[in-house]
Amino acid sequence: MDREGARPREDLTLPTATDAQREAGYFDELVRERGEFNPFADRGWSNLARWFAEMVRPAAPSRVLDIGCGTGRSRCIYAPHASSYIGIDLSVAALRKARSEFPVDDWVGSDARSLPFAAASFDVVSFSSVLHHIPDYRRALSEALRVLRPGGRVFAFDPNLLHPAMALFRWPRSPFYIAEGVSPQEAPLLARSLRREFVAAGFADVRQRAHSDLPYRAVAPRLLNAGLALYNAGDWLLARSGLGRWFGTFILTAGRAPEA
C-alpha cells in the first residue's frame, strides 16, 4: 500500500515495548468483551469535531493521520476535512473492528513513538485521547512532527487533571482512585505539561483550552452509570459557566509544524 507518500506496514506487528504490549492487551480484551470502544455520546463527538475545526482550521482536503483511532469512532472528527485518512492504534482487535465498519480507509497497527511513514507524509496528525496513555509522549510528538509536512497541523485531546472527577477518581495518586475502566499506563494530564512537551518537540503556535460538555455513554465501574446523567448535566453546566475553559473534562491542544 502506498498512498501519497505514506507507506504503512501491511501486517499489524507491534514493537516489543512492555508498556505498548500492556496497553494493546487491555484494549484488545475490552473490544473482544464489548465488541466496541465508543466512550462518548454523539454530542461529545460533535463538540470535539467543532473544536478541531476551530482550533486547527485544516486546509481541505488534508492527508490525516489519526493516532489512537481505536475502533474508528474518532474518525468522525477528521473525515470531513480529509482527502485521505489513516488510523493507527496498538489494539489489533480495535483495528479489525474499524476495518469492518470503514473499509474505504486505512488502518495500521503501530506504536505512536515509531511511525511507519515517510517524512512529510501528512497535513494533519491527531492524537485522539492517546497521549495520556504514553509515559514518554514527547517521543510520539517528535514522530508526529517528522511525518508532518512543513506548516502541517497537530491536534490532541486528553483528560484534564484539573477536572474534579479526573483528579479524584482517575489520577493514580489520588486516595479515591478507581482502577476499573483505566488502562495500565493511563493518567490525566496538566495543560502546562502538554504545552511544554509540544514546544520541546518543536511545534510552533501551540494553543490550548479545556472543554467540558463531552457527555459519556458509559463509564466503569458499572454502578457509576446510575449517576451518569447527573454527571453529564453537571459537565454541561461547567461548560456554560465559563469554568470549563480551565477545568473542563479534556484539554485540547493544537500546534503547527515549522515552515522550514
PyMOL commands that set and color helices and strands:
alter all, ss='L'
color gray80, all
select helices_A, chain A and resi 18-34+42-56+75-81+92-101+131-133+137-147+164-170+191-201+222-241+244-247
alter helices_A, ss='H'
color red, helices_A
select strands_A, chain A and resi 62-67+82-89+106-109+122-128+148-159+204-211+250-256
alter strands_A, ss='S'
color yellow, strands_A
deselect
rebuild
show_as cartoon
